[in-house]
Amino acid sequence: MLKIKNLTKIYEGGVLALDNVSFEVPKGQFLAIIGLSGSGKSTLLRCINRLIEPTSGEIYWNDINITAASDDELRTIRRKIGMVFQHFNLVHRSSVLTNVLSGRLGYVNPAMSIFNRFPKSDIENAYKQLERVGIADKAHSRADELSGGQQQRVGIARAMIQNPEIILADEPVASLDPVLAHSIMQYLEKINQEDGVTVLCSLHFLDLVHRYADRVVALNEGKLMFEGPPDEIDDAKFKDIYGKDAERVG
């Protein structure tokens, strides 16, 4: 169980990114986080693993207070929280295999990782994860030789090699065309359903939300505007989330 309690984030200059946000995510749920650009979606996800430090509030995961964790405790917590980024965050000059293995950096001796020396079991697992997302044949290609959709699959394989209990996917399909978007979402869905991994995924498009999400959290200017099943987003809720001048598509 992931519990967000009264989470607030104020950036320098007084910009309020999250405003007293509270909700819970049961284990194994696929949660979509929606809202306009600048609504606080990315800030929320990055506060959960403390890539961004909250201003106030608490985040509990399996009764562990992430917001109060020491640096050593946080390293242990982050091992089980995979992250998938909008712009992939790959090392372009490195091979696909090396990029996937970077997901094991929290587990191996730092001195060994500098020289890309990973246990045989990790290397075998990296190939397994690449096979799972359909690009094992690209293992020795440079990351920048891949298409956008292939690079995002590398990102998913990198997250999965951590053996995560949660995946935070920060607008993972925003830079992809609709066909590729569905292929990436299907990989996340498969991980959620087959491995029982809790997925928190920020999205823009309601058609993807309706297709893949069990539940939705919606933000507008940092405030929680909606929490519930996707099919409960009626016209009134839609206007609350996206603004009165927004038009529904599909």
Backbone bond lengths (Angstrom), bond angles and torsions (degrees), N, CA, C in turn:
res aa  C-N    CA-C-N  psi(-1)  N-CA   C-N-CA  omega(-1)  CA-C   N-CA-C  phi
1 M - - - 1.469 - - 1.522 110.22 -
2 L 1.318 116.18 130.11 1.464 122.41 174.77 1.525 107.45 -106.90
3 K 1.335 115.92 128.21 1.462 120.35 -179.12 1.527 109.71 -123.31
4 I 1.315 115.22 123.91 1.464 122.47 175.63 1.523 106.74 -105.41
5 K 1.332 116.82 122.30 1.466 120.42 -175.55 1.525 110.77 -124.37
6 N 1.329 115.42 112.72 1.471 122.31 172.78 1.527 112.52 51.66
7 L 1.330 115.50 43.83 1.463 120.46 -174.90 1.530 110.63 -76.01
8 T 1.318 115.08 127.21 1.464 121.99 178.84 1.519 108.76 -132.65
9 K 1.341 115.69 137.57 1.457 120.90 174.27 1.527 108.89 -133.62
10 I 1.325 115.11 121.94 1.462 121.82 175.79 1.524 107.27 -118.38
11 Y 1.323 116.27 119.77 1.461 120.71 178.41 1.525 110.66 -82.24
12 E 1.325 115.35 167.79 1.463 120.24 176.21 1.523 109.35 -56.26
13 G 1.310 115.56 141.28 1.458 120.03 -176.12 1.508 112.81 91.27
14 G 1.350 116.16 -0.11 1.461 120.08 176.48 1.509 115.66 83.65
15 V 1.354 117.83 13.23 1.469 120.65 179.56 1.531 109.28 -72.82
16 L 1.326 115.61 119.35 1.471 121.56 -178.83 1.528 108.71 -89.84
17 A 1.329 116.06 107.55 1.470 120.93 -177.30 1.519 112.39 -93.07
18 L 1.335 117.16 -35.65 1.462 122.81 176.19 1.518 108.13 -133.21
19 D 1.335 115.60 135.46 1.464 120.64 -172.02 1.526 110.39 -126.14
20 N 1.344 116.41 87.04 1.464 121.62 172.29 1.537 112.14 59.35
21 V 1.330 115.54 50.93 1.461 121.79 -175.74 1.527 110.42 -88.40
22 S 1.331 116.57 131.10 1.467 122.13 178.02 1.527 110.03 -136.88
23 F 1.335 116.31 134.12 1.472 121.96 171.35 1.525 107.83 -169.98
24 E 1.331 116.14 169.96 1.457 122.06 179.53 1.521 110.10 -126.71
25 V 1.328 115.47 149.79 1.471 121.47 178.81 1.520 108.09 -127.69
26 P 1.334 118.14 109.10 1.465 119.98 177.71 1.533 111.41 -64.52
27 K 1.304 116.08 152.88 1.461 121.61 177.61 1.525 110.20 -57.04
28 G 1.329 116.55 134.79 1.455 122.17 175.73 1.511 115.06 85.51
29 Q 1.312 118.46 3.02 1.464 120.92 -179.28 1.533 111.18 -83.43
30 F 1.331 115.56 150.48 1.465 121.89 171.20 1.531 106.18 -105.36
31 L 1.338 115.19 104.37 1.462 121.51 -176.30 1.521 109.67 -105.00
32 A 1.316 116.61 126.73 1.462 121.85 172.53 1.518 109.16 -95.70
33 I 1.321 116.03 137.57 1.459 122.61 175.18 1.523 106.94 -113.76
34 I 1.326 116.88 118.94 1.454 120.28 -173.21 1.530 110.69 -122.54
35 G 1.315 113.95 164.88 1.453 120.86 179.54 1.516 110.21 149.53
36 L 1.313 116.50 166.54 1.448 121.75 178.80 1.525 110.81 -65.26
37 S 1.332 116.72 163.48 1.458 120.62 170.79 1.529 108.59 -57.83
38 G 1.323 116.17 133.87 1.454 120.02 -178.47 1.513 114.71 86.31
39 S 1.339 116.75 5.65 1.474 119.72 -178.01 1.527 112.73 -80.13
40 G 1.344 117.10 -14.54 1.466 120.38 179.05 1.516 114.48 114.75
41 K 1.331 117.71 4.92 1.465 120.79 -176.02 1.533 112.22 -60.40
42 S 1.331 116.43 -52.84 1.467 120.06 -178.25 1.523 111.07 -65.48
43 T 1.318 116.72 -39.30 1.466 119.90 177.95 1.522 110.73 -60.21
44 L 1.326 116.30 -43.33 1.460 120.60 179.20 1.520 111.01 -58.87
45 L 1.325 117.13 -50.33 1.461 120.30 -178.19 1.520 111.37 -62.21
46 R 1.316 117.02 -41.30 1.461 120.52 -176.97 1.526 112.49 -75.34
47 C 1.316 117.39 -21.27 1.464 119.49 172.01 1.526 111.35 -70.96
48 I 1.328 116.93 -30.97 1.462 120.10 -175.85 1.524 111.58 -62.66
49 N 1.341 117.60 -39.71 1.464 118.73 176.00 1.525 112.44 -104.56
50 R 1.326 115.01 12.87 1.462 124.30 174.57 1.525 113.27 59.93
51 L 1.333 116.00 32.66 1.460 118.49 162.88 1.525 108.46 -66.54
52 I 1.330 115.65 -27.87 1.461 123.43 169.98 1.525 107.04 -120.86
53 E 1.321 116.80 134.48 1.463 120.47 179.95 1.532 110.00 -84.74
54 P 1.323 117.96 124.22 1.472 120.00 175.43 1.522 111.35 -62.49
55 T 1.324 115.91 151.78 1.468 120.50 174.19 1.529 110.35 -77.32
56 S 1.331 116.01 -41.35 1.469 121.02 176.64 1.519 108.77 -156.92
57 G 1.318 115.29 170.79 1.453 120.75 -177.29 1.519 111.18 99.55
58 E 1.323 115.76 177.31 1.458 120.95 -176.17 1.524 110.59 -136.28
59 I 1.332 114.94 149.42 1.458 122.61 175.33 1.524 107.48 -127.32
60 Y 1.323 115.94 120.89 1.460 121.50 179.54 1.525 109.42 -114.48
61 W 1.313 115.07 135.70 1.457 120.80 174.58 1.523 107.77 -131.84
62 N 1.329 115.67 117.67 1.469 120.97 -175.49 1.529 110.74 51.79
63 D 1.335 114.89 42.11 1.469 123.84 177.72 1.533 113.77 68.94
64 I 1.332 117.10 10.81 1.470 121.20 173.38 1.521 108.26 -96.58
65 N 1.310 117.31 129.12 1.460 121.52 179.62 1.525 108.62 -82.26
66 I 1.331 116.24 98.98 1.468 120.97 -178.87 1.524 110.88 -62.26
67 T 1.318 115.94 -38.01 1.466 120.01 -176.28 1.529 112.23 -67.06
68 A 1.325 117.44 -20.21 1.473 120.91 -179.97 1.523 112.38 -104.22
69 A 1.336 117.35 2.82 1.463 120.92 -174.88 1.528 111.29 -69.07
70 S 1.329 116.02 141.73 1.452 121.68 173.52 1.529 109.62 -72.39
71 D 1.318 117.50 172.06 1.467 120.95 179.72 1.528 110.71 -59.84
72 D 1.329 117.62 -43.37 1.462 120.49 179.23 1.526 111.21 -65.10
73 E 1.332 116.72 -42.82 1.464 120.52 177.81 1.522 110.96 -63.97
74 L 1.325 116.06 -38.38 1.460 120.30 -178.60 1.525 111.20 -66.05
75 R 1.317 117.54 -37.48 1.465 120.38 176.97 1.523 110.85 -60.18
76 T 1.326 115.99 -41.49 1.470 120.44 178.34 1.525 110.75 -66.29
77 I 1.324 117.22 -43.02 1.468 121.70 179.59 1.520 110.62 -61.88
78 R 1.332 116.70 -43.53 1.472 120.47 -176.01 1.521 113.01 -66.36
79 R 1.323 117.09 -22.08 1.468 119.09 176.21 1.516 111.44 -57.72
80 K 1.330 116.33 -33.25 1.462 121.28 -174.47 1.530 112.88 -100.43
81 I 1.344 116.57 9.56 1.463 120.67 177.61 1.525 108.41 -121.50
82 G 1.330 116.64 102.55 1.455 120.92 178.31 1.520 110.77 -81.37
83 M 1.327 115.75 151.28 1.466 120.95 -178.74 1.525 109.04 -128.53
84 V 1.328 115.54 131.69 1.463 121.90 174.99 1.522 106.97 -120.04
85 F 1.343 116.40 126.88 1.458 121.51 -171.10 1.523 112.19 -105.80
86 Q 1.330 115.83 154.04 1.462 120.99 178.50 1.526 111.56 -59.72
87 H 1.330 116.78 -44.04 1.468 121.03 -176.00 1.527 111.69 -102.64
88 F 1.327 115.95 24.53 1.457 125.84 166.85 1.537 114.11 75.69
89 N 1.351 117.97 -40.03 1.473 121.90 178.56 1.526 112.62 54.49
90 L 1.325 115.70 46.27 1.462 120.97 176.18 1.529 109.99 -97.43
91 V 1.327 115.87 157.01 1.469 121.05 171.32 1.526 106.22 -86.84
92 H 1.312 116.34 104.09 1.461 121.38 -168.41 1.523 113.50 -61.02
93 R 1.311 117.85 -34.62 1.469 120.06 -176.29 1.523 112.36 -80.53
94 S 1.327 116.39 -13.26 1.464 120.21 -179.38 1.524 110.74 -89.21
95 S 1.314 114.68 161.46 1.463 119.43 179.11 1.526 110.76 -71.31
96 V 1.307 114.38 161.95 1.463 120.77 175.46 1.528 109.76 -58.18
97 L 1.323 117.09 -44.46 1.466 120.81 -179.14 1.527 111.61 -60.03
98 T 1.331 116.92 -44.08 1.466 120.62 179.30 1.521 110.90 -63.38
99 N 1.331 116.84 -39.51 1.458 120.04 178.08 1.521 111.10 -62.36
100 V 1.314 117.52 -41.69 1.465 120.37 178.78 1.532 110.17 -65.67
101 L 1.311 116.69 -43.59 1.463 120.47 -179.14 1.524 112.75 -63.43
102 S 1.325 117.28 -22.32 1.466 119.22 177.86 1.519 111.53 -61.63
103 G 1.325 117.33 -19.04 1.456 120.57 174.59 1.522 113.29 -67.30
104 R 1.336 116.98 -12.34 1.471 120.96 179.60 1.528 112.52 -99.19
105 L 1.321 117.34 6.54 1.460 119.88 -175.48 1.529 112.56 -61.00
106 G 1.327 117.21 -28.78 1.459 120.37 179.08 1.519 113.43 -74.03
107 Y 1.354 116.31 -7.84 1.461 120.27 -175.24 1.532 113.66 -109.92
108 V 1.340 117.65 -22.66 1.464 119.98 -172.00 1.522 111.14 -103.25
109 N 1.317 115.14 164.37 1.457 122.00 175.78 1.532 109.32 -60.16
110 P 1.332 118.33 124.40 1.471 120.19 -177.23 1.521 113.26 -55.60
111 A 1.332 117.54 -36.16 1.465 120.69 -179.78 1.527 110.68 -64.06
112 M 1.321 116.46 -38.26 1.463 120.33 179.05 1.520 111.12 -70.10
113 S 1.331 117.01 -37.90 1.461 120.54 -176.92 1.527 111.90 -66.05
114 I 1.340 116.82 -28.64 1.467 119.93 178.90 1.524 110.36 -58.69
115 F 1.327 115.65 -35.19 1.467 120.81 -177.97 1.532 111.81 -100.20
116 N 1.345 115.21 17.21 1.466 120.95 179.76 1.532 111.58 54.71
117 R 1.322 115.53 38.18 1.456 120.44 176.83 1.526 108.38 -98.15
118 F 1.302 115.97 104.49 1.453 121.68 -178.59 1.524 109.47 -117.17
119 P 1.333 117.60 150.80 1.463 120.39 177.09 1.530 111.04 -57.73
120 K 1.320 115.16 151.66 1.466 120.96 179.33 1.524 111.04 -56.36
121 S 1.336 116.45 -37.29 1.469 120.19 -179.02 1.529 111.16 -63.70
122 D 1.335 116.80 -36.41 1.464 120.17 178.04 1.523 110.53 -67.75
123 I 1.325 116.52 -41.62 1.473 120.31 179.82 1.528 109.98 -63.93
124 E 1.325 116.53 -42.91 1.474 119.96 177.80 1.523 110.69 -62.52
125 N 1.332 116.49 -39.34 1.469 120.63 179.35 1.526 110.62 -67.12
126 A 1.335 116.91 -37.11 1.468 120.25 178.30 1.521 110.74 -60.75
127 Y 1.336 116.47 -45.15 1.472 119.52 176.62 1.529 110.86 -61.91
128 K 1.330 116.18 -39.19 1.469 120.60 179.64 1.522 110.83 -61.70
129 Q 1.339 116.78 -43.30 1.466 119.90 -179.19 1.529 110.97 -69.28
130 L 1.327 117.30 -36.75 1.466 120.03 176.25 1.528 111.05 -65.94
131 E 1.322 116.09 -37.62 1.463 120.34 175.80 1.521 110.15 -62.84
132 R 1.316 115.22 -39.20 1.459 120.10 -177.50 1.526 112.22 -63.79
133 V 1.332 116.47 -35.05 1.468 119.58 178.88 1.529 112.12 -97.68
134 G 1.327 116.19 10.58 1.461 120.40 168.85 1.511 117.33 80.15
135 I 1.336 118.12 21.99 1.467 119.15 -179.53 1.528 112.04 -134.70
136 A 1.332 117.74 33.52 1.465 120.74 178.00 1.522 110.94 -60.40
137 D 1.340 116.95 -29.00 1.469 120.34 -179.89 1.526 112.59 -70.31
138 K 1.332 117.03 -10.84 1.473 121.33 179.80 1.530 112.03 -99.91
139 A 1.314 118.26 9.63 1.466 121.35 -171.59 1.530 112.87 -55.22
140 H 1.329 117.35 -36.14 1.466 120.29 -175.49 1.522 112.81 -103.86
141 S 1.322 116.88 10.05 1.460 120.97 173.63 1.520 109.43 -81.31
142 R 1.329 116.31 152.55 1.467 119.28 171.61 1.517 108.90 -68.49
143 A 1.326 115.85 145.45 1.463 120.05 -177.29 1.524 111.74 -60.46
144 D 1.348 117.38 -34.99 1.463 118.82 -177.03 1.522 113.31 -77.64
145 E 1.332 117.96 0.17 1.460 121.60 174.52 1.526 111.62 -88.25
146 L 1.327 117.25 -6.68 1.459 122.24 -175.49 1.521 111.10 -92.85
147 S 1.322 115.64 156.24 1.460 121.42 173.29 1.525 109.46 -71.98
148 G 1.340 115.81 169.09 1.457 119.76 179.15 1.519 112.55 -59.16
149 G 1.324 116.45 -44.21 1.458 119.52 179.69 1.512 112.37 -63.93
150 Q 1.345 116.82 -39.06 1.463 120.49 177.92 1.527 110.82 -67.20
151 Q 1.337 116.82 -39.27 1.465 119.32 178.56 1.524 111.38 -63.32
152 Q 1.330 116.70 -37.19 1.460 118.28 178.65 1.523 110.79 -68.93
153 R 1.316 117.39 -31.74 1.462 119.64 175.32 1.530 111.13 -66.28
154 V 1.325 116.35 -35.29 1.468 119.79 173.40 1.529 109.50 -61.61
155 G 1.337 115.97 -42.20 1.457 120.54 178.03 1.517 112.76 -59.82
156 I 1.323 116.35 -39.01 1.465 120.44 178.27 1.529 110.37 -68.83
157 A 1.340 116.85 -43.05 1.466 120.28 178.14 1.526 110.66 -61.95
158 R 1.341 117.08 -39.27 1.468 121.21 177.63 1.535 110.81 -61.92
159 A 1.334 116.96 -41.38 1.461 120.03 177.84 1.524 111.29 -66.48
160 M 1.326 117.05 -39.64 1.459 120.64 -175.73 1.519 113.38 -72.67
161 I 1.340 117.39 -26.28 1.469 118.49 179.87 1.525 111.40 -69.32
162 Q 1.340 116.70 -14.79 1.467 120.45 174.04 1.529 112.08 -72.10
163 N 1.330 116.98 -11.42 1.465 121.06 -171.41 1.524 109.84 57.34
164 P 1.344 116.71 55.52 1.465 119.95 -171.13 1.520 112.93 -77.17
165 E 1.317 114.60 158.41 1.459 120.74 169.65 1.527 110.68 -99.74
166 I 1.334 116.18 -21.55 1.465 122.71 177.11 1.527 108.21 -133.26
167 I 1.328 116.30 140.71 1.467 121.01 167.81 1.521 108.09 -118.37
168 L 1.325 115.56 129.16 1.458 123.05 173.67 1.520 106.97 -103.47
169 A 1.314 117.12 111.33 1.465 122.03 -177.77 1.526 108.45 -108.66
170 D 1.332 115.82 108.61 1.463 122.52 -173.54 1.520 110.30 -93.68
171 E 1.337 115.49 93.08 1.464 122.92 -177.68 1.530 110.87 48.22
172 P 1.328 117.58 57.95 1.468 121.07 -172.03 1.518 114.79 -68.80
173 V 1.338 118.01 -15.27 1.465 119.79 -177.25 1.527 112.48 -119.02
174 A 1.328 117.29 9.39 1.472 120.34 -174.57 1.524 112.27 -63.46
175 S 1.345 117.57 -29.43 1.464 119.98 -177.47 1.523 112.86 -99.52
176 L 1.339 116.95 12.04 1.459 121.23 -177.21 1.522 111.18 -113.37
177 D 1.328 116.12 155.26 1.462 118.83 177.03 1.530 109.15 -75.36
178 P 1.346 117.42 165.47 1.474 119.97 -171.81 1.521 115.20 -56.87
179 V 1.336 117.69 -37.87 1.468 119.47 -179.06 1.521 110.34 -66.23
180 L 1.337 116.67 -46.31 1.459 120.09 177.66 1.518 111.51 -65.67
181 A 1.324 116.30 -34.66 1.464 120.48 179.01 1.526 110.42 -57.61
182 H 1.319 116.85 -46.02 1.463 119.77 179.93 1.526 111.16 -65.27
183 S 1.316 118.32 -37.06 1.470 119.50 -179.69 1.521 110.44 -64.47
184 I 1.331 117.36 -41.14 1.466 120.73 178.62 1.524 110.38 -67.50
185 M 1.325 116.97 -42.92 1.465 119.99 178.91 1.525 111.50 -62.60
186 Q 1.324 117.01 -33.78 1.461 120.10 178.77 1.523 111.82 -67.15
187 Y 1.341 117.25 -34.69 1.467 119.54 175.15 1.523 110.42 -65.05
188 L 1.333 117.14 -43.60 1.466 119.98 178.23 1.525 110.78 -63.73
189 E 1.330 116.60 -39.90 1.463 120.88 177.91 1.529 111.10 -62.24
190 K 1.327 116.13 -42.23 1.462 120.88 -179.92 1.523 111.05 -63.13
191 I 1.328 116.77 -43.79 1.460 121.76 177.62 1.531 110.52 -61.00
192 N 1.314 115.77 -42.37 1.461 121.48 179.23 1.526 111.26 -63.19
193 Q 1.335 116.34 -47.33 1.461 120.05 -173.35 1.522 113.08 -80.40
194 E 1.326 117.67 -38.15 1.464 120.20 -175.44 1.525 112.69 -86.36
195 D 1.342 117.04 -33.45 1.459 120.46 -175.99 1.528 112.62 -104.27
196 G 1.329 116.73 -8.23 1.455 120.32 -179.36 1.515 113.89 70.59
197 V 1.345 116.71 21.48 1.458 120.69 -179.90 1.533 109.42 -78.11
198 T 1.312 116.48 130.19 1.460 121.42 174.83 1.524 108.42 -70.02
199 V 1.326 117.16 131.09 1.467 121.45 -178.81 1.527 109.36 -120.24
200 L 1.327 115.89 126.81 1.468 122.33 169.75 1.519 106.25 -113.82
201 C 1.311 116.75 116.88 1.462 121.49 -170.76 1.523 110.09 -129.88
202 S 1.328 116.99 118.83 1.461 119.54 176.54 1.523 108.97 -84.12
203 L 1.328 115.39 135.27 1.468 121.88 -174.44 1.524 110.38 -140.82
204 H 1.319 114.92 156.80 1.462 120.36 175.25 1.527 112.14 -99.52
205 F 1.342 116.35 -37.59 1.460 119.86 -166.35 1.524 112.25 -98.35
206 L 1.338 115.17 128.58 1.460 120.20 -176.46 1.520 112.71 -67.67
207 D 1.339 118.25 -26.19 1.473 118.46 178.84 1.533 110.31 -64.02
208 L 1.336 117.32 -36.91 1.463 120.36 176.21 1.528 110.92 -69.72
209 V 1.310 116.00 -38.07 1.472 120.65 178.26 1.524 110.29 -60.88
210 H 1.323 116.66 -48.16 1.472 120.85 -179.35 1.528 111.53 -64.35
211 R 1.334 116.74 -33.80 1.465 120.15 -176.83 1.528 112.62 -76.62
212 Y 1.330 117.53 -36.03 1.467 118.65 -167.84 1.527 115.38 -116.55
213 A 1.307 119.24 -24.60 1.466 120.51 -169.88 1.527 112.78 -89.52
214 D 1.339 116.07 141.32 1.461 121.82 169.55 1.525 110.24 -77.28
215 R 1.333 114.99 -36.09 1.448 120.95 -172.88 1.522 109.48 -151.04
216 V 1.338 115.45 159.96 1.462 121.14 -174.89 1.523 110.13 -129.78
217 V 1.324 114.88 139.27 1.455 122.39 165.71 1.525 106.46 -118.39
218 A 1.323 117.03 129.67 1.466 121.09 -177.65 1.517 110.41 -118.51
219 L 1.336 115.40 136.01 1.457 122.05 179.71 1.523 110.42 -118.77
220 N 1.318 115.29 147.13 1.463 121.98 171.82 1.524 107.11 -143.37
221 E 1.338 115.86 116.43 1.467 122.10 -177.28 1.529 111.64 52.39
222 G 1.335 114.58 40.61 1.458 120.28 175.69 1.507 115.81 83.66
223 K 1.313 118.24 -5.93 1.468 121.71 -179.21 1.524 110.30 -98.63
224 L 1.327 115.35 144.68 1.455 120.90 175.20 1.525 108.96 -76.22
225 M 1.347 115.94 115.89 1.466 121.06 -175.99 1.520 112.78 -102.39
226 F 1.342 116.27 -22.79 1.467 119.57 -176.66 1.517 108.52 -159.01
227 E 1.335 114.63 144.51 1.459 122.05 172.73 1.522 107.50 -147.35
228 G 1.341 116.96 119.25 1.452 119.56 -178.86 1.510 111.81 163.20
229 P 1.341 117.82 -171.60 1.458 121.87 178.66 1.527 111.29 -66.16
230 P 1.337 117.97 150.14 1.468 120.66 -179.62 1.529 113.58 -56.93
231 D 1.339 117.33 -35.76 1.468 119.03 -174.97 1.527 112.94 -74.55
232 E 1.350 116.96 -2.87 1.462 119.47 175.88 1.531 113.00 -93.17
233 I 1.330 116.19 3.12 1.466 119.25 176.17 1.530 108.01 -82.08
234 D 1.317 115.53 89.05 1.464 120.19 178.91 1.528 109.39 -84.87
235 D 1.332 116.38 -176.51 1.465 120.18 -176.20 1.523 112.18 -60.19
236 A 1.332 116.69 -38.20 1.465 120.03 -179.10 1.525 110.68 -66.22
237 K 1.349 116.29 -44.26 1.461 120.09 178.56 1.531 110.31 -65.20
238 F 1.314 116.04 -38.33 1.463 120.48 178.84 1.527 110.74 -58.48
239 K 1.318 116.53 -43.97 1.470 120.96 179.17 1.524 111.35 -65.77
240 D 1.342 116.21 -36.90 1.461 119.94 177.20 1.532 111.18 -62.24
241 I 1.335 115.07 -38.79 1.455 120.08 -175.49 1.526 111.60 -78.53
242 Y 1.331 116.13 -45.96 1.466 120.35 -169.14 1.537 113.13 -108.33
243 G 1.315 118.03 -5.20 1.452 119.22 179.61 1.513 111.88 102.61
244 K 1.333 115.82 151.50 1.466 120.33 -172.74 1.520 113.58 -67.54
245 D 1.333 117.73 -21.11 1.464 120.13 -179.26 1.519 112.98 -91.70
246 A 1.336 117.65 -1.81 1.460 120.97 -178.54 1.529 109.85 -74.14
247 E 1.314 115.59 149.19 1.464 121.97 178.31 1.511 109.63 -118.79
248 R 1.323 116.15 134.59 1.457 120.54 177.96 1.526 109.26 -74.79
249 V 1.342 115.02 140.95 1.455 121.37 176.22 1.517 107.30 -121.38
250 G 1.321 116.30 122.93 1.455 120.35 178.86 1.508 113.05 78.55
